[in-house]
Amino acid sequence: MTADNKKKCAHIPCVCVPPSGEKYCSQFCEDAGDEEAEIACGCGHPACSR
């Protein structure tokens, strides 16, 4: 799969790419959902550490 075909996590502030077939990259993001309520992601993955 090329980078162009990868979709980002459904949690809006998250920039991670979830595992194949998944909507979220982690349980944290799944619990947070896809609502735009946060300005930063706390999933703990290096891509989201700012």
KELUMZA-239879 format. One record per residue: residue number from 1; residue in one letter; x, y, z of N, C-alpha, C, CB in turn. Coordinates in pm, 1 decimal. Glycine has a CB too. Example, Ala and Ser with C-alpha at 12.3 -4.5 7.8 and 13.67 -1.06 7.14 Angstrom:
2
<node><num>1</num><residuo>A</residuo><n_px>1319.0</n_px><n_py>-569.0</n_py><n_pz>780.0</n_pz><ca_px>1230.0</ca_px><ca_py>-450.0</ca_py><ca_pz>780.0</ca_pz><c_px>1320.0</c_px><c_py>-330.0</c_py><c_pz>780.0</c_pz><cb_px>1130.8</cb_px><cb_py>-447.3</cb_py><cb_pz>904.6</cb_pz></node>
<node><num>2</num><residuo>S</residuo><n_px>1285.0</n_px><n_py>-225.0</n_py><n_pz>708.0</n_pz><ca_px>1367.0</ca_px><ca_py>-106.0</ca_py><ca_pz>714.0</ca_pz><c_px>1290.0</c_px><c_py>3.0</c_py><c_pz>787.0</c_pz><cb_px>1408.4</cb_px><cb_py>-59.8</cb_py><cb_pz>572.5</cb_pz></node>
END
This chain:
50
<node><num>1</num><residuo>M</residuo><n_px>84.7</n_px><n_py>-117.6</n_py><n_pz>0.0</n_pz><ca_px>0.0</ca_px><ca_py>0.0</ca_py><ca_pz>0.0</ca_pz><c_px>89.1</c_px><c_py>123.8</c_py><c_pz>0.0</c_pz><cb_px>-96.3</cb_px><cb_py>-0.1</cb_py><cb_pz>122.2</cb_pz></node>
<node><num>2</num><residuo>T</residuo><n_px>59.3</n_px><n_py>216.4</n_py><n_pz>-85.3</n_pz><ca_px>138.3</ca_px><ca_py>339.2</ca_py><ca_pz>-91.1</ca_pz><c_px>88.2</c_px><c_py>438.4</c_py><c_pz>10.9</c_pz><cb_px>134.0</cb_px><cb_py>400.5</cb_py><cb_pz>-231.0</cb_pz></node>
<node><num>3</num><residuo>A</residuo><n_px>167.0</n_px><n_py>539.0</n_py><n_pz>40.2</n_pz><ca_px>128.7</ca_px><ca_py>640.9</ca_py><ca_pz>137.2</ca_pz><c_px>0.9</c_px><c_py>711.2</c_py><c_pz>94.4</c_pz><cb_px>241.1</cb_px><cb_py>742.5</cb_py><cb_pz>155.3</cb_pz></node>
<node><num>4</num><residuo>D</residuo><n_px>-21.7</n_px><n_py>725.0</n_py><n_pz>-34.1</n_pz><ca_px>-141.9</ca_px><ca_py>791.2</ca_py><ca_pz>-83.7</ca_pz><c_px>-268.2</c_px><c_py>711.9</c_py><c_pz>-52.9</c_pz><cb_px>-130.8</cb_px><cb_py>813.6</cb_py><cb_pz>-232.9</cb_pz></node>
<node><num>5</num><residuo>N</residuo><n_px>-255.6</n_px><n_py>579.7</n_py><n_pz>-36.4</n_pz><ca_px>-370.6</ca_px><ca_py>494.9</ca_py><ca_pz>-11.9</ca_pz><c_px>-402.1</c_px><c_py>479.8</c_py><c_pz>136.3</c_pz><cb_px>-347.7</cb_px><cb_py>360.1</cb_py><cb_pz>-72.8</cb_pz></node>
<node><num>6</num><residuo>K</residuo><n_px>-316.1</n_px><n_py>526.2</n_py><n_pz>223.1</n_pz><ca_px>-337.9</ca_px><ca_py>512.8</ca_py><ca_pz>366.5</ca_pz><c_px>-431.3</c_px><c_py>622.8</c_py><c_pz>413.9</c_pz><cb_px>-204.2</cb_px><cb_py>517.6</cb_py><cb_pz>443.7</cb_pz></node>
<node><num>7</num><residuo>K</residuo><n_px>-525.3</n_px><n_py>584.9</n_py><n_pz>498.8</n_pz><ca_px>-615.2</ca_px><ca_py>685.7</ca_py><ca_pz>554.2</ca_pz><c_px>-579.9</c_px><c_py>707.6</c_py><c_pz>700.1</c_pz><cb_px>-764.1</cb_px><cb_py>643.3</cb_py><cb_pz>539.0</cb_pz></node>
<node><num>8</num><residuo>K</residuo><n_px>-601.0</n_px><n_py>829.2</n_py><n_pz>746.9</n_pz><ca_px>-566.5</ca_px><ca_py>860.1</ca_py><ca_pz>884.5</ca_pz><c_px>-676.8</c_px><c_py>815.4</c_py><c_pz>977.6</c_pz><cb_px>-539.9</cb_px><cb_py>1008.8</cb_py><cb_pz>901.4</cb_pz></node>
<node><num>9</num><residuo>C</residuo><n_px>-641.1</n_px><n_py>810.2</n_py><n_pz>1103.6</n_pz><ca_px>-732.6</ca_px><ca_py>773.3</ca_py><ca_pz>1210.7</ca_pz><c_px>-857.5</c_px><c_py>861.0</c_py><c_pz>1205.5</c_pz><cb_px>-663.5</cb_px><cb_py>785.5</cb_py><cb_pz>1348.0</cb_pz></node>
<node><num>10</num><residuo>A</residuo><n_px>-972.5</n_px><n_py>804.6</n_py><n_pz>1239.8</n_pz><ca_px>-1098.9</ca_px><ca_py>878.0</ca_py><ca_pz>1237.0</ca_pz><c_px>-1111.4</c_px><c_py>981.2</c_py><c_pz>1348.9</c_pz><cb_px>-1213.5</cb_px><cb_py>781.3</cb_py><cb_pz>1245.5</cb_pz></node>
<node><num>11</num><residuo>H</residuo><n_px>-1026.6</n_px><n_py>972.7</n_py><n_pz>1450.1</n_pz><ca_px>-1026.5</ca_px><ca_py>1074.3</ca_py><ca_pz>1556.0</ca_pz><c_px>-962.5</c_px><c_py>1198.4</c_py><c_pz>1495.1</c_pz><cb_px>-948.3</cb_px><cb_py>1025.4</cb_py><cb_pz>1687.0</cb_pz></node>
<node><num>12</num><residuo>I</residuo><n_px>-1037.7</n_px><n_py>1303.6</n_py><n_pz>1478.9</n_pz><ca_px>-998.0</ca_px><ca_py>1419.2</ca_py><ca_pz>1398.7</ca_pz><c_px>-859.5</c_px><c_py>1476.2</c_py><c_pz>1431.1</c_pz><cb_px>-1098.8</cb_px><cb_py>1526.2</cb_py><cb_pz>1415.6</cb_pz></node>
<node><num>13</num><residuo>P</residuo><n_px>-823.5</n_px><n_py>1499.2</n_py><n_pz>1557.8</n_pz><ca_px>-690.7</ca_px><ca_py>1557.7</ca_py><ca_pz>1581.1</ca_pz><c_px>-574.8</c_px><c_py>1458.1</c_py><c_pz>1564.9</c_pz><cb_px>-686.0</cb_px><cb_py>1616.4</cb_py><cb_pz>1719.7</cb_pz></node>
<node><num>14</num><residuo>C</residuo><n_px>-603.4</n_px><n_py>1330.9</n_py><n_pz>1549.1</n_pz><ca_px>-499.2</ca_px><ca_py>1228.6</ca_py><ca_pz>1537.1</ca_pz><c_px>-443.8</c_px><c_py>1224.1</c_py><c_pz>1394.3</c_pz><cb_px>-554.8</cb_px><cb_py>1090.1</cb_py><cb_pz>1577.3</cb_pz></node>
<node><num>15</num><residuo>V</residuo><n_px>-311.5</n_px><n_py>1208.5</n_py><n_pz>1383.2</n_pz><ca_px>-248.4</ca_px><ca_py>1200.9</ca_py><ca_pz>1251.6</ca_pz><c_px>-196.1</c_px><c_py>1061.0</c_py><c_pz>1220.0</c_pz><cb_px>-134.8</cb_px><cb_py>1300.7</cb_py><cb_pz>1243.0</cb_pz></node>
<node><num>16</num><residuo>C</residuo><n_px>-225.1</n_px><n_py>964.2</n_py><n_pz>1305.5</n_pz><ca_px>-178.2</ca_px><ca_py>826.2</ca_py><ca_pz>1286.2</ca_pz><c_px>-256.8</c_px><c_py>755.6</c_py><c_pz>1175.1</c_pz><cb_px>-190.3</cb_px><cb_py>746.8</cb_py><cb_pz>1417.8</cb_pz></node>
<node><num>17</num><residuo>V</residuo><n_px>-197.0</n_px><n_py>651.4</n_py><n_pz>1121.4</n_pz><ca_px>-263.5</ca_px><ca_py>564.0</ca_py><ca_pz>1025.1</ca_pz><c_px>-303.6</c_px><c_py>438.2</c_py><c_pz>1101.2</c_pz><cb_px>-170.2</cb_px><cb_py>530.4</cb_py><cb_pz>901.0</cb_pz></node>
<node><num>18</num><residuo>P</residuo><n_px>-432.4</n_px><n_py>406.8</n_py><n_pz>1106.1</n_pz><ca_px>-477.7</ca_px><ca_py>289.3</ca_py><ca_pz>1180.5</ca_pz><c_px>-437.4</c_px><c_py>159.7</c_py><c_pz>1111.2</c_pz><cb_px>-628.9</cb_px><cb_py>293.5</cb_py><cb_pz>1198.5</cb_pz></node>
<node><num>19</num><residuo>P</residuo><n_px>-438.5</n_px><n_py>48.2</n_py><n_pz>1185.5</n_pz><ca_px>-411.0</ca_px><ca_py>-81.4</ca_py><ca_pz>1122.9</ca_pz><c_px>-510.4</c_px><c_py>-108.8</c_py><c_pz>1010.3</c_pz><cb_px>-416.9</cb_px><cb_py>-194.5</cb_py><cb_pz>1227.6</cb_pz></node>
<node><num>20</num><residuo>S</residuo><n_px>-471.1</n_px><n_py>-188.9</n_py><n_pz>916.6</n_pz><ca_px>-555.6</ca_px><ca_py>-222.5</ca_py><ca_pz>802.8</ca_pz><c_px>-693.4</c_px><c_py>-271.2</c_py><c_pz>848.6</c_pz><cb_px>-487.9</cb_px><cb_py>-329.1</cb_py><cb_pz>716.5</cb_pz></node>
<node><num>21</num><residuo>G</residuo><n_px>-796.5</n_px><n_py>-213.0</n_py><n_pz>792.5</n_pz><ca_px>-933.1</ca_px><ca_py>-252.2</ca_py><ca_pz>824.2</ca_pz><c_px>-990.4</c_px><c_py>-185.4</c_py><c_pz>947.9</c_pz><cb_px>-939.2</cb_px><cb_py>-398.3</cb_py><cb_pz>841.6</cb_pz></node>
<node><num>22</num><residuo>E</residuo><n_px>-910.5</n_px><n_py>-106.3</n_py><n_pz>1016.0</n_pz><ca_px>-956.4</ca_px><ca_py>-38.3</ca_py><ca_pz>1137.5</ca_pz><c_px>-985.5</c_px><c_py>108.1</c_py><c_pz>1108.2</c_pz><cb_px>-851.7</cb_px><cb_py>-50.4</cb_py><cb_pz>1250.0</cb_pz></node>
<node><num>23</num><residuo>K</residuo><n_px>-1073.7</n_px><n_py>167.4</n_py><n_pz>1188.1</n_pz><ca_px>-1109.5</ca_px><ca_py>307.8</ca_py><ca_pz>1173.6</ca_pz><c_px>-1022.3</c_px><c_py>396.0</c_py><c_pz>1263.0</c_pz><cb_px>-1257.5</cb_px><cb_py>328.6</cb_py><cb_pz>1206.7</cb_pz></node>
<node><num>24</num><residuo>Y</residuo><n_px>-979.0</n_px><n_py>341.5</n_py><n_pz>1377.1</n_pz><ca_px>-899.3</ca_px><ca_py>415.4</ca_py><ca_pz>1475.0</ca_pz><c_px>-764.1</c_px><c_py>347.4</c_py><c_pz>1495.7</c_pz><cb_px>-974.7</cb_px><cb_py>426.6</cb_py><cb_pz>1609.2</cb_pz></node>
<node><num>25</num><residuo>C</residuo><n_px>-664.0</n_px><n_py>426.6</n_py><n_pz>1537.8</n_pz><ca_px>-529.7</ca_px><ca_py>372.5</ca_py><ca_pz>1558.4</ca_pz><c_px>-511.9</c_px><c_py>310.2</c_py><c_pz>1696.1</c_pz><cb_px>-427.1</cb_px><cb_py>481.1</cb_py><cb_pz>1538.9</cb_pz></node>
<node><num>26</num><residuo>S</residuo><n_px>-601.2</n_px><n_py>343.3</n_py><n_pz>1789.6</n_pz><ca_px>-585.7</ca_px><ca_py>295.4</ca_py><ca_pz>1926.6</ca_pz><c_px>-719.4</c_px><c_py>298.9</c_py><c_pz>1999.3</c_pz><cb_px>-481.6</cb_px><cb_py>379.5</cb_py><cb_pz>2002.1</cb_pz></node>
<node><num>27</num><residuo>Q</residuo><n_px>-721.9</n_px><n_py>235.6</n_py><n_pz>2116.6</n_pz><ca_px>-842.0</ca_px><ca_py>238.4</ca_py><ca_pz>2198.8</ca_pz><c_px>-870.7</c_px><c_py>381.6</c_py><c_pz>2245.2</c_pz><cb_px>-827.0</cb_px><cb_py>143.9</cb_py><cb_pz>2320.2</cb_pz></node>
<node><num>28</num><residuo>F</residuo><n_px>-765.3</n_px><n_py>458.4</n_py><n_pz>2272.9</n_pz><ca_px>-782.8</ca_px><ca_py>598.2</ca_py><ca_pz>2312.7</ca_pz><c_px>-864.9</c_px><c_py>673.0</c_py><c_pz>2208.6</c_pz><cb_px>-646.2</cb_px><cb_py>666.8</cb_py><cb_pz>2332.3</cb_pz></node>
<node><num>29</num><residuo>C</residuo><n_px>-825.4</n_px><n_py>660.5</n_py><n_pz>2082.4</n_pz><ca_px>-894.9</ca_px><ca_py>732.2</ca_py><ca_pz>1974.8</ca_pz><c_px>-1035.6</c_px><c_py>678.5</c_py><c_pz>1953.4</c_pz><cb_px>-815.6</cb_px><cb_py>722.3</cb_py><cb_pz>1844.8</cb_pz></node>
<node><num>30</num><residuo>E</residuo><n_px>-1053.0</n_px><n_py>549.3</n_py><n_pz>1967.2</n_pz><ca_px>-1186.8</ca_px><ca_py>492.4</ca_py><ca_pz>1951.7</ca_pz><c_px>-1279.1</c_px><c_py>545.9</c_py><c_pz>2060.9</c_pz><cb_px>-1181.6</cb_px><cb_py>337.7</cb_py><cb_pz>1956.2</cb_pz></node>
<node><num>31</num><residuo>D</residuo><n_px>-1229.8</n_px><n_py>554.1</n_py><n_pz>2183.2</n_pz><ca_px>-1309.5</ca_px><ca_py>607.2</ca_py><ca_pz>2293.1</ca_pz><c_px>-1340.4</c_px><c_py>755.3</c_py><c_pz>2271.8</c_pz><cb_px>-1236.8</cb_px><cb_py>586.8</cb_py><cb_pz>2426.2</cb_pz></node>
<node><num>32</num><residuo>A</residuo><n_px>-1246.6</n_px><n_py>828.6</n_py><n_pz>2212.3</n_pz><ca_px>-1266.2</ca_px><ca_py>970.9</ca_py><ca_pz>2186.9</ca_pz><c_px>-1364.7</c_px><c_py>992.9</c_py><c_pz>2072.7</c_pz><cb_px>-1132.7</cb_px><cb_py>1038.3</cb_py><cb_pz>2154.9</cb_pz></node>
<node><num>33</num><residuo>G</residuo><n_px>-1369.8</n_px><n_py>899.7</n_py><n_pz>1978.8</n_pz><ca_px>-1462.8</ca_px><ca_py>908.9</ca_py><ca_pz>1867.1</ca_pz><c_px>-1414.1</c_px><c_py>999.9</c_py><c_pz>1756.6</c_pz><cb_px>-1595.2</cb_px><cb_py>956.5</cb_py><cb_pz>1915.2</cb_pz></node>
<node><num>34</num><residuo>D</residuo><n_px>-1502.6</n_px><n_py>1032.6</n_py><n_pz>1666.0</n_pz><ca_px>-1465.9</ca_px><ca_py>1114.5</ca_py><ca_pz>1551.4</ca_pz><c_px>-1526.2</c_px><c_py>1254.1</c_py><c_pz>1559.2</c_pz><cb_px>-1509.5</cb_px><cb_py>1047.1</cb_py><cb_pz>1423.4</cb_pz></node>
<node><num>35</num><residuo>E</residuo><n_px>-1566.3</n_px><n_py>1293.8</n_py><n_pz>1677.3</n_pz><ca_px>-1618.8</ca_px><ca_py>1428.4</ca_py><ca_pz>1697.5</ca_pz><c_px>-1502.7</c_px><c_py>1526.6</c_py><c_pz>1711.0</c_pz><cb_px>-1710.4</cb_px><cb_py>1434.1</cb_py><cb_pz>1822.7</cb_pz></node>
<node><num>36</num><residuo>E</residuo><n_px>-1520.3</n_px><n_py>1644.8</n_py><n_pz>1662.2</n_pz><ca_px>-1416.2</ca_px><ca_py>1747.1</ca_py><ca_pz>1668.9</ca_pz><c_px>-1430.1</c_px><c_py>1823.5</c_py><c_pz>1800.5</c_pz><cb_px>-1424.9</cb_px><cb_py>1844.3</cb_py><cb_pz>1546.7</cb_pz></node>
<node><num>37</num><residuo>A</residuo><n_px>-1383.3</n_px><n_py>1762.3</n_py><n_pz>1909.6</n_pz><ca_px>-1395.4</ca_px><ca_py>1823.5</ca_py><ca_pz>2041.0</ca_pz><c_px>-1259.5</c_px><c_py>1854.3</c_py><c_pz>2102.5</c_pz><cb_px>-1474.2</cb_px><cb_py>1733.1</cb_py><cb_pz>2133.0</cb_pz></node>
<node><num>38</num><residuo>E</residuo><n_px>-1154.5</n_px><n_py>1798.3</n_py><n_pz>2048.2</n_pz><ca_px>-1020.7</ca_px><ca_py>1815.7</ca_py><ca_pz>2103.3</ca_pz><c_px>-930.7</c_px><c_py>1883.1</c_py><c_pz>2001.0</c_pz><cb_px>-961.5</cb_px><cb_py>1680.5</cb_py><cb_pz>2146.5</cb_pz></node>
<node><num>39</num><residuo>I</residuo><n_px>-828.0</n_px><n_py>1950.9</n_py><n_pz>2048.5</n_pz><ca_px>-733.7</ca_px><ca_py>2015.2</ca_py><ca_pz>1957.2</ca_pz><c_px>-603.3</c_px><c_py>1937.8</c_py><c_pz>1947.3</c_pz><cb_px>-705.7</cb_px><cb_py>2157.6</cb_py><cb_pz>2002.0</cb_pz></node>
<node><num>40</num><residuo>A</residuo><n_px>-585.7</n_px><n_py>1837.5</n_py><n_pz>2033.6</n_pz><ca_px>-465.6</ca_px><ca_py>1755.3</ca_py><ca_pz>2030.3</ca_pz><c_px>-504.7</c_px><c_py>1611.4</c_py><c_pz>2056.0</c_pz><cb_px>-361.2</cb_px><cb_py>1803.7</cb_py><cb_pz>2134.0</cb_pz></node>
<node><num>41</num><residuo>C</residuo><n_px>-422.0</n_px><n_py>1520.0</n_py><n_pz>2011.9</n_pz><ca_px>-448.5</ca_px><ca_py>1377.5</ca_py><ca_pz>2031.3</ca_pz><c_px>-360.7</c_px><c_py>1326.0</c_py><c_pz>2144.0</c_pz><cb_px>-423.3</cb_px><cb_py>1297.0</cb_py><cb_pz>1900.4</cb_pz></node>
<node><num>42</num><residuo>G</residuo><n_px>-412.6</n_px><n_py>1238.0</n_py><n_pz>2223.9</n_pz><ca_px>-337.4</ca_px><ca_py>1180.4</ca_py><ca_pz>2334.7</ca_pz><c_px>-321.1</c_px><c_py>1030.5</c_py><c_pz>2321.9</c_pz><cb_px>-404.7</cb_px><cb_py>1212.6</cb_py><cb_pz>2464.7</cb_pz></node>
<node><num>43</num><residuo>C</residuo><n_px>-315.6</n_px><n_py>980.3</n_py><n_pz>2198.5</n_pz><ca_px>-307.4</ca_px><ca_py>834.9</ca_py><ca_pz>2180.0</ca_pz><c_px>-172.7</c_px><c_py>777.4</c_py><c_pz>2222.3</c_pz><cb_px>-333.6</cb_px><cb_py>799.9</cb_py><cb_pz>2035.2</cb_pz></node>
<node><num>44</num><residuo>G</residuo><n_px>-70.8</n_px><n_py>862.5</n_py><n_pz>2230.8</n_pz><ca_px>60.0</ca_px><ca_py>816.4</ca_py><ca_pz>2276.2</ca_pz><c_px>153.2</c_px><c_py>769.3</c_py><c_pz>2166.6</c_pz><cb_px>41.9</cb_px><cb_py>707.5</cb_py><cb_pz>2372.1</cb_pz></node>
<node><num>45</num><residuo>H</residuo><n_px>108.6</n_px><n_py>766.2</n_py><n_pz>2043.0</n_pz><ca_px>195.3</ca_px><ca_py>725.1</ca_py><ca_pz>1932.2</ca_pz><c_px>292.5</c_px><c_py>837.4</c_py><c_pz>1896.4</c_pz><cb_px>110.9</cb_px><cb_py>685.6</cb_py><cb_pz>1808.7</cb_pz></node>
<node><num>46</num><residuo>P</residuo><n_px>412.4</n_px><n_py>804.3</n_py><n_pz>1850.8</n_pz><ca_px>511.9</ca_px><ca_py>906.7</ca_py><ca_pz>1817.3</ca_pz><c_px>463.4</c_px><c_py>1013.3</c_py><c_pz>1718.1</c_pz><cb_px>633.2</cb_px><cb_py>840.3</cb_py><cb_pz>1761.2</cb_pz></node>
<node><num>47</num><residuo>A</residuo><n_px>381.0</n_px><n_py>975.2</n_py><n_pz>1624.1</n_pz><ca_px>331.5</ca_px><ca_py>1070.9</ca_py><ca_pz>1524.8</ca_pz><c_px>248.7</c_px><c_py>1181.5</c_py><c_pz>1588.4</c_pz><cb_px>248.6</cb_px><cb_py>999.2</cb_py><cb_pz>1419.8</cb_pz></node>
<node><num>48</num><residuo>C</residuo><n_px>186.7</n_px><n_py>1153.6</n_py><n_pz>1701.1</n_pz><ca_px>100.4</ca_px><ca_py>1251.7</ca_py><ca_pz>1766.6</ca_pz><c_px>168.6</c_px><c_py>1321.1</c_py><c_pz>1883.6</c_pz><cb_px>-26.0</cb_px><cb_py>1185.0</cb_py><cb_pz>1814.4</cb_pz></node>
<node><num>49</num><residuo>S</residuo><n_px>290.3</n_px><n_py>1284.2</n_py><n_pz>1915.1</n_pz><ca_px>362.7</ca_px><ca_py>1350.1</ca_py><ca_pz>2023.5</ca_pz><c_px>414.4</c_px><c_py>1483.1</c_py><c_pz>1973.4</c_pz><cb_px>479.2</cb_px><cb_py>1261.8</cb_py><cb_pz>2075.7</cb_pz></node>
<node><num>50</num><residuo>R</residuo><n_px>359.8</n_px><n_py>1590.1</n_py><n_pz>2029.6</n_pz><ca_px>399.5</ca_px><ca_py>1724.2</ca_py><ca_pz>1985.1</ca_pz><c_px>444.6</c_px><c_py>1806.6</c_py><c_pz>2101.7</c_pz><cb_px>285.2</cb_px><cb_py>1794.5</cb_py><cb_pz>1912.9</cb_pz></node>
END
